[in-house]
Amino acid sequence: MGVKVPISILGAETDHRSPPELLKEFDAALNAKPEIDAFVKVFPGVSHGWSVRYKDDDEAAVKSAEEAHKDMLDWFVKYLK
């Protein structure tokens, strides 16, 4: 695996390009390289693009998007600040 820098992967349960099974493979490969700080998370009940395209009146969708936004911001603060 060519990953040499910290990486965060936030995935959707319904995603044809990066299905959860593929993300699990990414996670296993990244965990095999403990020198690389990696974070892989699959959000249940959402589809590709959920963190930017969701219905404001869907409480679960809003919660998932907010959680993904927090995860992204935490990563940026940790590695880019």
PDB file of N, CA, C and O in Angstrom:
ATOM      1  N   MET A   1       0.855  -1.176   0.000  1.00  0.00           N
ATOM      2  CA  MET A   1       0.000   0.000   0.000  1.00  0.00           C
ATOM      3  C   MET A   1       0.894   1.230   0.000  1.00  0.00           C
ATOM      4  O   MET A   1       1.869   1.290   0.749  1.00  0.00           O
ATOM      5  N   GLY A   2       0.569   2.207  -0.833  1.00  0.00           N
ATOM      6  CA  GLY A   2       1.388   3.385  -0.987  1.00  0.00           C
ATOM      7  C   GLY A   2       1.064   4.532  -0.047  1.00  0.00           C
ATOM      8  O   GLY A   2       1.611   5.620  -0.224  1.00  0.00           O
ATOM      9  N   VAL A   3       0.203   4.344   0.943  1.00  0.00           N
ATOM     10  CA  VAL A   3      -0.160   5.421   1.862  1.00  0.00           C
ATOM     11  C   VAL A   3       1.012   5.682   2.801  1.00  0.00           C
ATOM     12  O   VAL A   3       1.524   4.769   3.449  1.00  0.00           O
ATOM     13  N   LYS A   4       1.428   6.954   2.861  1.00  0.00           N
ATOM     14  CA  LYS A   4       2.569   7.314   3.702  1.00  0.00           C
ATOM     15  C   LYS A   4       2.262   8.459   4.654  1.00  0.00           C
ATOM     16  O   LYS A   4       3.124   8.870   5.431  1.00  0.00           O
ATOM     17  N   VAL A   5       1.044   8.974   4.600  1.00  0.00           N
ATOM     18  CA  VAL A   5       0.638  10.096   5.440  1.00  0.00           C
ATOM     19  C   VAL A   5      -0.686   9.748   6.123  1.00  0.00           C
ATOM     20  O   VAL A   5      -1.385   8.837   5.681  1.00  0.00           O
ATOM     21  N   PRO A   6      -1.034  10.457   7.186  1.00  0.00           N
ATOM     22  CA  PRO A   6      -2.308  10.188   7.850  1.00  0.00           C
ATOM     23  C   PRO A   6      -3.469  10.298   6.861  1.00  0.00           C
ATOM     24  O   PRO A   6      -3.464  11.129   5.952  1.00  0.00           O
ATOM     25  N   ILE A   7      -4.458   9.437   7.068  1.00  0.00           N
ATOM     26  CA  ILE A   7      -5.609   9.408   6.158  1.00  0.00           C
ATOM     27  C   ILE A   7      -6.884   9.137   6.946  1.00  0.00           C
ATOM     28  O   ILE A   7      -6.888   8.381   7.918  1.00  0.00           O
ATOM     29  N   SER A   8      -7.950   9.765   6.509  1.00  0.00           N
ATOM     30  CA  SER A   8      -9.266   9.565   7.088  1.00  0.00           C
ATOM     31  C   SER A   8     -10.226   9.221   5.957  1.00  0.00           C
ATOM     32  O   SER A   8     -10.272   9.914   4.941  1.00  0.00           O
ATOM     33  N   ILE A   9     -10.985   8.156   6.134  1.00  0.00           N
ATOM     34  CA  ILE A   9     -11.956   7.732   5.127  1.00  0.00           C
ATOM     35  C   ILE A   9     -13.316   7.636   5.808  1.00  0.00           C
ATOM     36  O   ILE A   9     -13.515   6.827   6.714  1.00  0.00           O
ATOM     37  N   LEU A  10     -14.246   8.470   5.360  1.00  0.00           N
ATOM     38  CA  LEU A  10     -15.612   8.447   5.872  1.00  0.00           C
ATOM     39  C   LEU A  10     -16.505   7.941   4.757  1.00  0.00           C
ATOM     40  O   LEU A  10     -16.635   8.585   3.716  1.00  0.00           O
ATOM     41  N   GLY A  11     -17.119   6.792   4.973  1.00  0.00           N
ATOM     42  CA  GLY A  11     -17.898   6.172   3.921  1.00  0.00           C
ATOM     43  C   GLY A  11     -19.360   6.035   4.260  1.00  0.00           C
ATOM     44  O   GLY A  11     -19.767   6.177   5.413  1.00  0.00           O
ATOM     45  N   ALA A  12     -20.144   5.757   3.235  1.00  0.00           N
ATOM     46  CA  ALA A  12     -21.581   5.567   3.370  1.00  0.00           C
ATOM     47  C   ALA A  12     -21.928   4.089   3.263  1.00  0.00           C
ATOM     48  O   ALA A  12     -21.255   3.329   2.567  1.00  0.00           O
ATOM     49  N   GLU A  13     -22.972   3.698   3.951  1.00  0.00           N
ATOM     50  CA  GLU A  13     -23.424   2.312   3.877  1.00  0.00           C
ATOM     51  C   GLU A  13     -23.855   1.950   2.449  1.00  0.00           C
ATOM     52  O   GLU A  13     -23.652   0.824   1.996  1.00  0.00           O
ATOM     53  N   THR A  14     -24.447   2.915   1.756  1.00  0.00           N
ATOM     54  CA  THR A  14     -24.883   2.687   0.384  1.00  0.00           C
ATOM     55  C   THR A  14     -24.014   3.516  -0.543  1.00  0.00           C
ATOM     56  O   THR A  14     -24.226   4.717  -0.706  1.00  0.00           O
ATOM     57  N   ASP A  15     -23.038   2.861  -1.144  1.00  0.00           N
ATOM     58  CA  ASP A  15     -22.123   3.543  -2.052  1.00  0.00           C
ATOM     59  C   ASP A  15     -21.598   2.507  -3.042  1.00  0.00           C
ATOM     60  O   ASP A  15     -20.901   1.567  -2.662  1.00  0.00           O
ATOM     61  N   HIS A  16     -21.940   2.692  -4.311  1.00  0.00           N
ATOM     62  CA  HIS A  16     -21.541   1.712  -5.328  1.00  0.00           C
ATOM     63  C   HIS A  16     -20.052   1.788  -5.660  1.00  0.00           C
ATOM     64  O   HIS A  16     -19.458   0.784  -6.052  1.00  0.00           O
ATOM     65  N   ARG A  17     -19.449   2.953  -5.512  1.00  0.00           N
ATOM     66  CA  ARG A  17     -18.022   3.099  -5.822  1.00  0.00           C
ATOM     67  C   ARG A  17     -17.127   2.598  -4.701  1.00  0.00           C
ATOM     68  O   ARG A  17     -16.089   1.985  -4.950  1.00  0.00           O
ATOM     69  N   SER A  18     -17.536   2.861  -3.467  1.00  0.00           N
ATOM     70  CA  SER A  18     -16.758   2.427  -2.299  1.00  0.00           C
ATOM     71  C   SER A  18     -17.696   1.780  -1.288  1.00  0.00           C
ATOM     72  O   SER A  18     -17.989   2.379  -0.252  1.00  0.00           O
ATOM     73  N   PRO A  19     -18.169   0.576  -1.566  1.00  0.00           N
ATOM     74  CA  PRO A  19     -19.088  -0.086  -0.641  1.00  0.00           C
ATOM     75  C   PRO A  19     -18.391  -0.438   0.678  1.00  0.00           C
ATOM     76  O   PRO A  19     -17.163  -0.506   0.738  1.00  0.00           O
ATOM     77  N   PRO A  20     -19.174  -0.657   1.722  1.00  0.00           N
ATOM     78  CA  PRO A  20     -18.596  -0.971   3.032  1.00  0.00           C
ATOM     79  C   PRO A  20     -17.597  -2.126   3.000  1.00  0.00           C
ATOM     80  O   PRO A  20     -16.624  -2.118   3.754  1.00  0.00           O
ATOM     81  N   GLU A  21     -17.823  -3.120   2.138  1.00  0.00           N
ATOM     82  CA  GLU A  21     -16.892  -4.248   2.060  1.00  0.00           C
ATOM     83  C   GLU A  21     -15.505  -3.777   1.621  1.00  0.00           C
ATOM     84  O   GLU A  21     -14.491  -4.240   2.142  1.00  0.00           O
ATOM     85  N   LEU A  22     -15.470  -2.857   0.662  1.00  0.00           N
ATOM     86  CA  LEU A  22     -14.197  -2.309   0.199  1.00  0.00           C
ATOM     87  C   LEU A  22     -13.549  -1.457   1.292  1.00  0.00           C
ATOM     88  O   LEU A  22     -12.335  -1.509   1.488  1.00  0.00           O
ATOM     89  N   LEU A  23     -14.357  -0.680   1.996  1.00  0.00           N
ATOM     90  CA  LEU A  23     -13.819   0.147   3.079  1.00  0.00           C
ATOM     91  C   LEU A  23     -13.245  -0.719   4.196  1.00  0.00           C
ATOM     92  O   LEU A  23     -12.263  -0.338   4.833  1.00  0.00           O
ATOM     93  N   LYS A  24     -13.844  -1.872   4.435  1.00  0.00           N
ATOM     94  CA  LYS A  24     -13.294  -2.800   5.427  1.00  0.00           C
ATOM     95  C   LYS A  24     -11.925  -3.314   4.981  1.00  0.00           C
ATOM     96  O   LYS A  24     -11.032  -3.510   5.805  1.00  0.00           O
ATOM     97  N   GLU A  25     -11.765  -3.531   3.681  1.00  0.00           N
ATOM     98  CA  GLU A  25     -10.459  -3.939   3.164  1.00  0.00           C
ATOM     99  C   GLU A  25      -9.437  -2.821   3.341  1.00  0.00           C
ATOM    100  O   GLU A  25      -8.294  -3.074   3.723  1.00  0.00           O
ATOM    101  N   PHE A  26      -9.853  -1.578   3.062  1.00  0.00           N
ATOM    102  CA  PHE A  26      -8.965  -0.430   3.287  1.00  0.00           C
ATOM    103  C   PHE A  26      -8.542  -0.387   4.744  1.00  0.00           C
ATOM    104  O   PHE A  26      -7.363  -0.219   5.056  1.00  0.00           O
ATOM    105  N   ASP A  27      -9.519  -0.540   5.636  1.00  0.00           N
ATOM    106  CA  ASP A  27      -9.247  -0.476   7.073  1.00  0.00           C
ATOM    107  C   ASP A  27      -8.245  -1.553   7.484  1.00  0.00           C
ATOM    108  O   ASP A  27      -7.308  -1.283   8.236  1.00  0.00           O
ATOM    109  N   ALA A  28      -8.443  -2.757   6.993  1.00  0.00           N
ATOM    110  CA  ALA A  28      -7.527  -3.855   7.338  1.00  0.00           C
ATOM    111  C   ALA A  28      -6.125  -3.563   6.812  1.00  0.00           C
ATOM    112  O   ALA A  28      -5.143  -3.782   7.521  1.00  0.00           O
ATOM    113  N   ALA A  29      -6.021  -3.077   5.591  1.00  0.00           N
ATOM    114  CA  ALA A  29      -4.706  -2.773   5.015  1.00  0.00           C
ATOM    115  C   ALA A  29      -4.038  -1.637   5.779  1.00  0.00           C
ATOM    116  O   ALA A  29      -2.831  -1.679   6.022  1.00  0.00           O
ATOM    117  N   LEU A  30      -4.801  -0.636   6.154  1.00  0.00           N
ATOM    118  CA  LEU A  30      -4.227   0.496   6.899  1.00  0.00           C
ATOM    119  C   LEU A  30      -3.828   0.086   8.305  1.00  0.00           C
ATOM    120  O   LEU A  30      -2.806   0.541   8.819  1.00  0.00           O
ATOM    121  N   ASN A  31      -4.623  -0.767   8.928  1.00  0.00           N
ATOM    122  CA  ASN A  31      -4.281  -1.247  10.278  1.00  0.00           C
ATOM    123  C   ASN A  31      -3.024  -2.099  10.272  1.00  0.00           C
ATOM    124  O   ASN A  31      -2.369  -2.243  11.305  1.00  0.00           O
ATOM    125  N   ALA A  32      -2.678  -2.666   9.124  1.00  0.00           N
ATOM    126  CA  ALA A  32      -1.455  -3.454   9.007  1.00  0.00           C
ATOM    127  C   ALA A  32      -0.214  -2.560   8.980  1.00  0.00           C
ATOM    128  O   ALA A  32       0.914  -3.047   9.058  1.00  0.00           O
ATOM    129  N   LYS A  33      -0.435  -1.250   8.870  1.00  0.00           N
ATOM    130  CA  LYS A  33       0.671  -0.286   8.866  1.00  0.00           C
ATOM    131  C   LYS A  33       0.499   0.655  10.069  1.00  0.00           C
ATOM    132  O   LYS A  33       0.061   1.793   9.898  1.00  0.00           O
ATOM    133  N   PRO A  34       0.834   0.200  11.268  1.00  0.00           N
ATOM    134  CA  PRO A  34       0.588   1.023  12.462  1.00  0.00           C
ATOM    135  C   PRO A  34       1.348   2.349  12.469  1.00  0.00           C
ATOM    136  O   PRO A  34       1.008   3.249  13.237  1.00  0.00           O
ATOM    137  N   GLU A  35       2.364   2.476  11.631  1.00  0.00           N
ATOM    138  CA  GLU A  35       3.094   3.747  11.576  1.00  0.00           C
ATOM    139  C   GLU A  35       2.296   4.843  10.871  1.00  0.00           C
ATOM    140  O   GLU A  35       2.656   6.018  10.947  1.00  0.00           O
ATOM    141  N   ILE A  36       1.219   4.466  10.189  1.00  0.00           N
ATOM    142  CA  ILE A  36       0.346   5.423   9.517  1.00  0.00           C
ATOM    143  C   ILE A  36      -0.914   5.596  10.353  1.00  0.00           C
ATOM    144  O   ILE A  36      -1.615   4.625  10.640  1.00  0.00           O
ATOM    145  N   ASP A  37      -1.199   6.832  10.740  1.00  0.00           N
ATOM    146  CA  ASP A  37      -2.422   7.105  11.488  1.00  0.00           C
ATOM    147  C   ASP A  37      -3.579   7.123  10.493  1.00  0.00           C
ATOM    148  O   ASP A  37      -3.648   7.983   9.615  1.00  0.00           O
ATOM    149  N   ALA A  38      -4.488   6.158  10.646  1.00  0.00           N
ATOM    150  CA  ALA A  38      -5.605   6.032   9.715  1.00  0.00           C
ATOM    151  C   ALA A  38      -6.919   5.910  10.475  1.00  0.00           C
ATOM    152  O   ALA A  38      -6.974   5.363  11.577  1.00  0.00           O
ATOM    153  N   PHE A  39      -7.963   6.428   9.865  1.00  0.00           N
ATOM    154  CA  PHE A  39      -9.291   6.426  10.464  1.00  0.00           C
ATOM    155  C   PHE A  39     -10.281   6.084   9.366  1.00  0.00           C
ATOM    156  O   PHE A  39     -10.420   6.834   8.399  1.00  0.00           O
ATOM    157  N   VAL A  40     -10.976   4.950   9.505  1.00  0.00           N
ATOM    158  CA  VAL A  40     -11.983   4.526   8.535  1.00  0.00           C
ATOM    159  C   VAL A  40     -13.292   4.352   9.281  1.00  0.00           C
ATOM    160  O   VAL A  40     -13.351   3.675  10.307  1.00  0.00           O
ATOM    161  N   LYS A  41     -14.337   4.969   8.757  1.00  0.00           N
ATOM    162  CA  LYS A  41     -15.637   4.904   9.417  1.00  0.00           C
ATOM    163  C   LYS A  41     -16.722   4.815   8.350  1.00  0.00           C
ATOM    164  O   LYS A  41     -16.711   5.564   7.373  1.00  0.00           O
ATOM    165  N   VAL A  42     -17.658   3.892   8.549  1.00  0.00           N
ATOM    166  CA  VAL A  42     -18.793   3.746   7.647  1.00  0.00           C
ATOM    167  C   VAL A  42     -20.045   4.206   8.396  1.00  0.00           C
ATOM    168  O   VAL A  42     -20.334   3.732   9.494  1.00  0.00           O
ATOM    169  N   PHE A  43     -20.772   5.124   7.792  1.00  0.00           N
ATOM    170  CA  PHE A  43     -21.980   5.659   8.397  1.00  0.00           C
ATOM    171  C   PHE A  43     -23.195   4.848   7.934  1.00  0.00           C
ATOM    172  O   PHE A  43     -23.472   4.774   6.737  1.00  0.00           O
ATOM    173  N   PRO A  44     -23.913   4.245   8.874  1.00  0.00           N
ATOM    174  CA  PRO A  44     -25.064   3.420   8.506  1.00  0.00           C
ATOM    175  C   PRO A  44     -26.258   4.265   8.051  1.00  0.00           C
ATOM    176  O   PRO A  44     -26.454   5.395   8.497  1.00  0.00           O
ATOM    177  N   GLY A  45     -27.037   3.685   7.161  1.00  0.00           N
ATOM    178  CA  GLY A  45     -28.287   4.307   6.748  1.00  0.00           C
ATOM    179  C   GLY A  45     -28.166   5.508   5.840  1.00  0.00           C
ATOM    180  O   GLY A  45     -29.144   6.229   5.638  1.00  0.00           O
ATOM    181  N   VAL A  46     -26.978   5.743   5.282  1.00  0.00           N
ATOM    182  CA  VAL A  46     -26.799   6.891   4.398  1.00  0.00           C
ATOM    183  C   VAL A  46     -26.224   6.425   3.066  1.00  0.00           C
ATOM    184  O   VAL A  46     -25.699   5.317   2.955  1.00  0.00           O
ATOM    185  N   SER A  47     -26.332   7.286   2.058  1.00  0.00           N
ATOM    186  CA  SER A  47     -25.782   6.953   0.749  1.00  0.00           C
ATOM    187  C   SER A  47     -24.719   7.974   0.366  1.00  0.00           C
ATOM    188  O   SER A  47     -24.577   9.017   1.004  1.00  0.00           O
ATOM    189  N   HIS A  48     -23.976   7.652  -0.689  1.00  0.00           N
ATOM    190  CA  HIS A  48     -22.883   8.502  -1.157  1.00  0.00           C
ATOM    191  C   HIS A  48     -23.325   9.965  -1.224  1.00  0.00           C
ATOM    192  O   HIS A  48     -24.378  10.273  -1.783  1.00  0.00           O
ATOM    193  N   GLY A  49     -22.528  10.855  -0.660  1.00  0.00           N
ATOM    194  CA  GLY A  49     -22.823  12.286  -0.670  1.00  0.00           C
ATOM    195  C   GLY A  49     -23.672  12.761   0.499  1.00  0.00           C
ATOM    196  O   GLY A  49     -24.094  13.917   0.532  1.00  0.00           O
ATOM    197  N   TRP A  50     -23.926  11.875   1.460  1.00  0.00           N
ATOM    198  CA  TRP A  50     -24.832  12.193   2.557  1.00  0.00           C
ATOM    199  C   TRP A  50     -24.420  13.406   3.372  1.00  0.00           C
ATOM    200  O   TRP A  50     -25.282  14.092   3.923  1.00  0.00           O
ATOM    201  N   SER A  51     -23.148  13.684   3.462  1.00  0.00           N
ATOM    202  CA  SER A  51     -22.716  14.767   4.354  1.00  0.00           C
ATOM    203  C   SER A  51     -22.930  16.159   3.756  1.00  0.00           C
ATOM    204  O   SER A  51     -22.809  17.161   4.461  1.00  0.00           O
ATOM    205  N   VAL A  52     -23.243  16.225   2.473  1.00  0.00           N
ATOM    206  CA  VAL A  52     -23.511  17.522   1.835  1.00  0.00           C
ATOM    207  C   VAL A  52     -24.881  17.572   1.172  1.00  0.00           C
ATOM    208  O   VAL A  52     -25.386  18.653   0.868  1.00  0.00           O
ATOM    209  N   ARG A  53     -25.487  16.402   0.947  1.00  0.00           N
ATOM    210  CA  ARG A  53     -26.821  16.356   0.327  1.00  0.00           C
ATOM    211  C   ARG A  53     -27.749  15.567   1.234  1.00  0.00           C
ATOM    212  O   ARG A  53     -27.830  14.343   1.135  1.00  0.00           O
ATOM    213  N   TYR A  54     -28.433  16.252   2.100  1.00  0.00           N
ATOM    214  CA  TYR A  54     -29.375  15.603   3.009  1.00  0.00           C
ATOM    215  C   TYR A  54     -30.557  16.530   3.228  1.00  0.00           C
ATOM    216  O   TYR A  54     -30.477  17.733   2.980  1.00  0.00           O
ATOM    217  N   LYS A  55     -31.652  15.954   3.697  1.00  0.00           N
ATOM    218  CA  LYS A  55     -32.860  16.731   3.964  1.00  0.00           C
ATOM    219  C   LYS A  55     -32.789  17.278   5.381  1.00  0.00           C
ATOM    220  O   LYS A  55     -32.576  16.531   6.336  1.00  0.00           O
ATOM    221  N   ASP A  56     -32.968  18.575   5.509  1.00  0.00           N
ATOM    222  CA  ASP A  56     -32.898  19.225   6.819  1.00  0.00           C
ATOM    223  C   ASP A  56     -33.923  18.673   7.811  1.00  0.00           C
ATOM    224  O   ASP A  56     -33.708  18.737   9.022  1.00  0.00           O
ATOM    225  N   ASP A  57     -35.028  18.133   7.311  1.00  0.00           N
ATOM    226  CA  ASP A  57     -36.062  17.628   8.207  1.00  0.00           C
ATOM    227  C   ASP A  57     -35.876  16.146   8.556  1.00  0.00           C
ATOM    228  O   ASP A  57     -36.699  15.567   9.264  1.00  0.00           O
ATOM    229  N   ASP A  58     -34.807  15.541   8.064  1.00  0.00           N
ATOM    230  CA  ASP A  58     -34.490  14.146   8.376  1.00  0.00           C
ATOM    231  C   ASP A  58     -33.470  14.140   9.515  1.00  0.00           C
ATOM    232  O   ASP A  58     -32.273  14.338   9.307  1.00  0.00           O
ATOM    233  N   GLU A  59     -33.976  13.910  10.711  1.00  0.00           N
ATOM    234  CA  GLU A  59     -33.142  14.010  11.916  1.00  0.00           C
ATOM    235  C   GLU A  59     -31.923  13.081  11.871  1.00  0.00           C
ATOM    236  O   GLU A  59     -30.827  13.478  12.267  1.00  0.00           O
ATOM    237  N   ALA A  60     -32.110  11.858  11.395  1.00  0.00           N
ATOM    238  CA  ALA A  60     -30.998  10.904  11.328  1.00  0.00           C
ATOM    239  C   ALA A  60     -29.953  11.367  10.313  1.00  0.00           C
ATOM    240  O   ALA A  60     -28.753  11.241  10.557  1.00  0.00           O
ATOM    241  N   ALA A  61     -30.402  11.898   9.186  1.00  0.00           N
ATOM    242  CA  ALA A  61     -29.475  12.371   8.157  1.00  0.00           C
ATOM    243  C   ALA A  61     -28.673  13.564   8.661  1.00  0.00           C
ATOM    244  O   ALA A  61     -27.466  13.649   8.434  1.00  0.00           O
ATOM    245  N   VAL A  62     -29.333  14.467   9.334  1.00  0.00           N
ATOM    246  CA  VAL A  62     -28.652  15.640   9.891  1.00  0.00           C
ATOM    247  C   VAL A  62     -27.617  15.201  10.917  1.00  0.00           C
ATOM    248  O   VAL A  62     -26.495  15.709  10.929  1.00  0.00           O
ATOM    249  N   LYS A  63     -27.992  14.257  11.781  1.00  0.00           N
ATOM    250  CA  LYS A  63     -27.064  13.768  12.809  1.00  0.00           C
ATOM    251  C   LYS A  63     -25.833  13.125  12.163  1.00  0.00           C
ATOM    252  O   LYS A  63     -24.708  13.370  12.598  1.00  0.00           O
ATOM    253  N   SER A  64     -26.039  12.305  11.131  1.00  0.00           N
ATOM    254  CA  SER A  64     -24.909  11.659  10.445  1.00  0.00           C
ATOM    255  C   SER A  64     -24.010  12.687   9.778  1.00  0.00           C
ATOM    256  O   SER A  64     -22.784  12.585   9.842  1.00  0.00           O
ATOM    257  N   ALA A  65     -24.614  13.670   9.142  1.00  0.00           N
ATOM    258  CA  ALA A  65     -23.822  14.712   8.475  1.00  0.00           C
ATOM    259  C   ALA A  65     -23.024  15.514   9.496  1.00  0.00           C
ATOM    260  O   ALA A  65     -21.849  15.805   9.273  1.00  0.00           O
ATOM    261  N   GLU A  66     -23.644  15.870  10.602  1.00  0.00           N
ATOM    262  CA  GLU A  66     -22.937  16.627  11.642  1.00  0.00           C
ATOM    263  C   GLU A  66     -21.779  15.815  12.220  1.00  0.00           C
ATOM    264  O   GLU A  66     -20.707  16.357  12.486  1.00  0.00           O
ATOM    265  N   GLU A  67     -21.999  14.523  12.411  1.00  0.00           N
ATOM    266  CA  GLU A  67     -20.933  13.656  12.927  1.00  0.00           C
ATOM    267  C   GLU A  67     -19.763  13.579  11.934  1.00  0.00           C
ATOM    268  O   GLU A  67     -18.598  13.639  12.326  1.00  0.00           O
ATOM    269  N   ALA A  68     -20.094  13.446  10.650  1.00  0.00           N
ATOM    270  CA  ALA A  68     -19.043  13.402   9.625  1.00  0.00           C
ATOM    271  C   ALA A  68     -18.287  14.723   9.570  1.00  0.00           C
ATOM    272  O   ALA A  68     -17.064  14.730   9.433  1.00  0.00           O
ATOM    273  N   HIS A  69     -18.999  15.836   9.675  1.00  0.00           N
ATOM    274  CA  HIS A  69     -18.345  17.147   9.659  1.00  0.00           C
ATOM    275  C   HIS A  69     -17.397  17.282  10.848  1.00  0.00           C
ATOM    276  O   HIS A  69     -16.284  17.789  10.707  1.00  0.00           O
ATOM    277  N   LYS A  70     -17.844  16.825  12.023  1.00  0.00           N
ATOM    278  CA  LYS A  70     -16.972  16.884  13.209  1.00  0.00           C
ATOM    279  C   LYS A  70     -15.733  16.014  13.015  1.00  0.00           C
ATOM    280  O   LYS A  70     -14.623  16.428  13.349  1.00  0.00           O
ATOM    281  N   ASP A  71     -15.922  14.802  12.472  1.00  0.00           N
ATOM    282  CA  ASP A  71     -14.777  13.924  12.222  1.00  0.00           C
ATOM    283  C   ASP A  71     -13.775  14.588  11.278  1.00  0.00           C
ATOM    284  O   ASP A  71     -12.565  14.513  11.492  1.00  0.00           O
ATOM    285  N   MET A  72     -14.294  15.242  10.225  1.00  0.00           N
ATOM    286  CA  MET A  72     -13.405  15.922   9.264  1.00  0.00           C
ATOM    287  C   MET A  72     -12.665  17.077   9.930  1.00  0.00           C
ATOM    288  O   MET A  72     -11.455  17.226   9.759  1.00  0.00           O
ATOM    289  N   LEU A  73     -13.393  17.890  10.685  1.00  0.00           N
ATOM    290  CA  LEU A  73     -12.751  19.031  11.345  1.00  0.00           C
ATOM    291  C   LEU A  73     -11.703  18.577  12.350  1.00  0.00           C
ATOM    292  O   LEU A  73     -10.627  19.169  12.438  1.00  0.00           O
ATOM    293  N   ASP A  74     -12.012  17.529  13.107  1.00  0.00           N
ATOM    294  CA  ASP A  74     -11.041  17.000  14.071  1.00  0.00           C
ATOM    295  C   ASP A  74      -9.762  16.557  13.355  1.00  0.00           C
ATOM    296  O   ASP A  74      -8.656  16.808  13.834  1.00  0.00           O
ATOM    297  N   TRP A  75      -9.922  15.899  12.209  1.00  0.00           N
ATOM    298  CA  TRP A  75      -8.758  15.457  11.438  1.00  0.00           C
ATOM    299  C   TRP A  75      -7.948  16.655  10.960  1.00  0.00           C
ATOM    300  O   TRP A  75      -6.722  16.660  11.072  1.00  0.00           O
ATOM    301  N   PHE A  76      -8.629  17.675  10.425  1.00  0.00           N
ATOM    302  CA  PHE A  76      -7.919  18.871   9.954  1.00  0.00           C
ATOM    303  C   PHE A  76      -7.179  19.562  11.093  1.00  0.00           C
ATOM    304  O   PHE A  76      -6.032  19.979  10.928  1.00  0.00           O
ATOM    305  N   VAL A  77      -7.823  19.684  12.235  1.00  0.00           N
ATOM    306  CA  VAL A  77      -7.165  20.319  13.386  1.00  0.00           C
ATOM    307  C   VAL A  77      -5.936  19.520  13.813  1.00  0.00           C
ATOM    308  O   VAL A  77      -4.890  20.091  14.123  1.00  0.00           O
ATOM    309  N   LYS A  78      -6.071  18.204  13.826  1.00  0.00           N
ATOM    310  CA  LYS A  78      -4.971  17.358  14.271  1.00  0.00           C
ATOM    311  C   LYS A  78      -3.767  17.414  13.327  1.00  0.00           C
ATOM    312  O   LYS A  78      -2.622  17.418  13.782  1.00  0.00           O
ATOM    313  N   TYR A  79      -4.022  17.458  12.010  1.00  0.00           N
ATOM    314  CA  TYR A  79      -2.925  17.328  11.059  1.00  0.00           C
ATOM    315  C   TYR A  79      -2.557  18.589  10.277  1.00  0.00           C
ATOM    316  O   TYR A  79      -1.476  18.655   9.692  1.00  0.00           O
ATOM    317  N   LEU A  80      -3.419  19.564  10.260  1.00  0.00           N
ATOM    318  CA  LEU A  80      -3.139  20.739   9.443  1.00  0.00           C
ATOM    319  C   LEU A  80      -3.021  22.038  10.229  1.00  0.00           C
ATOM    320  O   LEU A  80      -2.733  23.086   9.651  1.00  0.00           O
ATOM    321  N   LYS A  81      -3.235  21.983  11.508  1.00  0.00           N
ATOM    322  CA  LYS A  81      -3.169  23.204  12.317  1.00  0.00           C
ATOM    323  C   LYS A  81      -1.748  23.551  12.618  1.00  0.00           C
ATOM    324  O   LYS A  81      -1.486  24.548  13.290  1.00  0.00           O
TER     325      LYS A  81
END
